[in-house]
Amino acid sequence: MVLVPVTVTDHNGKTIEGLRAEDFKVFEDQIPQQIASFTGEDAPCSVGLVLDISGSMRDTLGAAKSVTESFFRTANSDDEFLLLTVSTQPEVTQGFSRDIAALEENIETAKPGGMTALIDTAYLGLNGMRKAKQPRRALLILSDGMDNYSRYSKSELMRAALEADVQVYTIIMGNSSDGTATGAALFRPSLVGKPIDQARSHVGPNLLEELSDRTGGLHFRARNDAEAKEAAIKAARALRNEYIIGYQPTGSGLSGKWHRVHVKSTVPKVNVYARNGYYAP
């Protein structure tokens, strides 16, 4: 059985609830699949928080901390959280815990500084999610998207994300260069300026968007504290009100083979977010 978490939003990014199995169509390698199971209830989650506290976040770390506060307020009593911080060296600041007060204290005392090993920290977070207790799992990355100190490559991170079966939600902290976008909207690369130093920054907003798109998470950008909080609430609602679609593949089950998955909705004018494939075990 392949289980695919699915989030459905309207054009404003608001999560749409109350859909049924007949409102979806699932394809694997372009072959229609029969939906065998369907759930849509709020269930406990295991969430890894990747908080960028590197020097590049000096002006936006306060807004990033507001994101975590807003996100924690939506928590289910059975949720557990893993906290990692991005700086010169990736660090697991706190292992999986339900103690939100302790998590908030660790976040509040974090000071910006150091280089930015974003890819390495996200990679560490994905590996850490293997210890999660809840079946519904997600990684929430709060960063300006820059990286100048990682050893792992983009392709290695992407492979790890696809194998981990973890939804990656990303919120870019920082200002839009052209000022054309307003509100905590779903991110589009054209709305954010290019990295100032392309030679040193080998990852940017495009990677964060791709991580979210390929794993079925959502991607936002926030330019100030208010937009950061709005993004956190939208991300939390999407995670807690997602649908889980299950199907038995009709195609080849060769071990290690990549299978492309596409989920559509018959409901008009909605956006559907789901992972775009999996490696057969």
N, C-alpha and C positions, 0 to 999 in steps of 0.2 A: 504493500500500500504506500503510495506517495501522498504525503500531506503537504498542502500548499497554503500558507497564510495569505490572505487577500484583504487589502484595504480598498474601500471605494469612497471617493470624495466627489463633491460637486465642484464647480469652477472656482469657488472661493476657498477651497481646501477644507470645507466642513465635511466631517465623516458622515456617511449615509448608513443608517441602521435599518434593520427590519427586512432585509432582502432574503430571498429563499433560494434553494438550490436551482430551481428552474430559471432563475435570473442570470445564470452563469453558463458559459461554455468553456471547456478545457481542451486544449490540444497539446499533444506531445509529439514532437518531430512532425508537426503539421497533421497528425492523425487525431480525429476527434476521440475523446475519452468519455466513458460513462462515469458520472459522479456517483460514488458508492457511499460517501459519508459527507455530512455537512453540519457544521456547528457555527454558532454566532454569539455565544454567551461570553460575558466578561469572565476571564479566568486569571489566576495568579501568574505573574511573570517573573522571569529572571532577567535583569537588565544590567549590562555593563556600561558604566559611565566613563567616557574618555574625555577628560577635561584638560584642555591646552593651557598650561601656565607658563609657557616659554616667554622670552623677552618680547616677541612680536605681539603678544596679547596684553601688553602693559596697559593700553588704553581701553581695552574691551573686556578684561577679566571680570570686572564688576557685573557687567551685563550677562556674562556667561554663568556667573554664580546665581544670578536671578533665575536663569533657566532651570538650574537644578532645584531651586526652592519651589518653583511653580510645578515642576514635574513630580517632586516628592508629594505634593499636596493631593495628587490624584491616586496615590499608592493604595493598593489593596493590602489588607493586613497580612496576607501570605506572600507578598512580593519580597524578593531579595535583590540586593544591589551589590555590584562589584565596582570599586572606584579605582581608576588609573589616572595618572597625571602625565602630561606630555612636557618634557623639557629636554635637556641634553641626554639624559638617560630615562628610558621608560621605567615607570615605577607603579607597582600595585600598592596604592596608598591604604586600601582596606579591602580585605577579602569579602566574599559573599556574606551579607548581613541584612537583618531586618531592622537593625537599630538605626533609624533615620536620624535621630539626634546626633549620634556619633559621626555619621556620614556628613551631616551639615557642618559639624564643628571642624572636621578635616578640610572641608571645602572652604570654609570661611577663613581659616588660618593660612591657606595657600598663598604664596607670594610669587609674582611673576619674575622670571629670570631664566637665563640659559639659552642654549640653542634649541632647535625644534626637530625632534625625532618622532614625527607624527605617524609615519608608516609603521615604524617599529612598535610604537605603543598600541596602535590599532591591531597589529599582528599579535601582540602579547594578549590583548583583550579577547580576541577571537579564540586563542588557545585556552584562556581562562574560562571561557563559557562552557568548556567541556565538563566543568565541575558543577554547572548549574543544576539545581534540583527540579525546577519547573519546566514542563515541556514547551511552554511559550517563551521564546528567548529573543532578546534584541540587544544591539549595541547602539548607544547614543553618543555620537561624537560632537563635541563642542569645540570649535577651532576656527581660526581665520583661514585654514586650508594650506598654509605654507609649511614646507619641510626643507630643512637644510642640513640634517644630521643623521638620517636613517641609513642602516645597512641593508635592510630588505628592499627589494624593488617593488614597483607598482604591480607587476605581473604576479609576484609571489604573494603579495597581499590579496590580490583579487582571487587567486586560486584558493587561498586559505578561507576567504569569505564564502566562496561557493561551496566548499567542502564542509564548512562548519554548520550549515543550515541555520544561520542566525540572520535575522533582519537587521540591517544597518540603517539607523536614522541619523541624519547629519544636519547640523545647524551651523551655518557660516556666520561668524561674528565679524562685523566690520561695515564700512561704508561703501555704498554703491558709488562708482565713479561718475556716472552720468545723471544720477538722481531721478531716473525715470520711473523707478518702482516704488511703491508705497505699501506699507503693511507687511506682516510676516507671511509673505507669499511663498508658495513652492518655488524653489530656486531655478533659475535658468541662467546658464553661463553668460549670456549677453548682458545681464544686469549687473555684473560685477567686473571691475577693472582687472586687467591682467596683472600678475605679480610684478612688482617693481624690479626685482632682481631675478630674471629668468635663469641665469647661470647657477645661482645658489638654490633656488626654489624649484625642486624637481617634482613637486606635486602642488596642486592648487584646487580651486573649486571644482574643476572638471572631474577630478578623481573622486571627490566626495559624492558628487552627483552620480557617477557611474556605480560606486559602491552601493548607494541606495537603490538605484534603478535595478541593478542585477540581483539584489537580494530581496526586493519587495518592500523596502522601507521607504520613507519619505525624506525629502531634502528641502531645507528651508534656508533663508538668509535673514539676518536681523541686524539692523543698523543702530539700534539703541535699546535701552532697557525695556521699554514697552513692547517693542517688536519681539525681543527675546522671550518675554513671558508669553506672548501670544503664540509664538512658535512652539514653546514647550507644551502648552495646553493642547494645541492641534496634534502634536506628536503623541502625547499621552492618550488622547481620545482615539487616535488611529490605532495605536497598539492595543488598547483595551476593548475596542469594538471591531476587531477584525474578524473575518470569516475564515474558517479552516475547511478547505475542500480536500477530500480524499478520493483517490481513484486507483484502480489496479491497472498498471500499464499493459497495453496490448502489444507493444513492440518488443524488440530485442532487449534482454536484460544482461547483456555482456558486462562483466565487471570492468569498472574504470571508464566505461563509455559515457560521453557527454550527451545528455538528452535535453533538448530545448523544450521549454514549457511556455505556453501562452494562454492566458486567461482573459476572456472577454465577458462583458455583461450585455444582456439584451435590453437593459434599462438605458434610455437615451440620455445624452448629455452628462455622462459621468466619467470620472477618471478611475481606472483600475490599476492597482499596484500589487504586483506579485513577483516572486523570484522568476527569473527567466530560464531556469534549467537546473539540472543536478547531475552529479557523477554517480553512475550506478555502483552500488557497493559490491 
